[in-house]
Amino acid sequence: MVESVTNFSYLGSDITSDGLVTSEVHKDIGLTSNITPQPHAVWRHSRLSLTMKLHLYTSLVQSVLLYGSET
């Protein structure tokens, strides 16, 4: 007999029986907040160019936020 569950984790992604990904999105947003403990110090730093800030955002924040979104 196969047990019926409301949610399970598959390849690091949370799958729910109703198909919603709200918990997964909240988890990913939480992970991105752990990347830089004080992001305001980075984004407000006057010596960093806008190009460098965009590179940091793309490589650090966006990659973690979008990881596993294809599942």
N, C-alpha and C positions, 0 to 999 in steps of 0.2 A: 504494500500500500504506500502511496506517495503522500507525504504530509503537505498540506496547503498552508502557505505562509503569506503574510501581507507584504513583506519586503525582505530582500536578501542582497548581499553584496556579491557582485560579479566583476572580476578584473578591476577591483578598486572602485567601482561605481555602485551606488545604491539603486536597486531596481524595486519599484513598488507595484502592487497589484493594480492600482488605478492608473498607472502610467505617468503620474506627475513626477517632475524632477525638482520640486521645490527644495526638498531636503538636501539634494545633491548640490544645488546652486548655493545654498546657504553654507554648506560645508566648504565649497571651493572659495567662497568669499572670505570665510574664516581663515583658510590657509593662506590667502594672499595678505591678510593683515599681519600674519606672523613673519612675512618676508623681511620687512623693514620695521623694526620696532618703533622708530620715530620717523615716519615718512615725511612729515612736515619739514624736518631739518634738511632732507634731501631736496624736496621740491622748492623750498624757499632759498636754497643756497645760491648766492649771487654769482659765484665763480663758475658754476656749472651752466653750460649753454643749454638752450632749449633742445638742440639736437641730442646732446648727451642725456638729458632727462628723458627724452622719448626713447632712446636706446635702452636706458635702464628700465623704463616702464614696460617696453616690449619684451625684453629678455627676462625680467624678474616677475613682474606682476601678471602680464597677459599670458605668459606660458603656463603659469600655475593655475590661473583662473580657467583656461581653456583645456587643460589636461583632462583627457577622458571624456570630453564633451561629445565625441563621435559615437560613444556607446550609448 
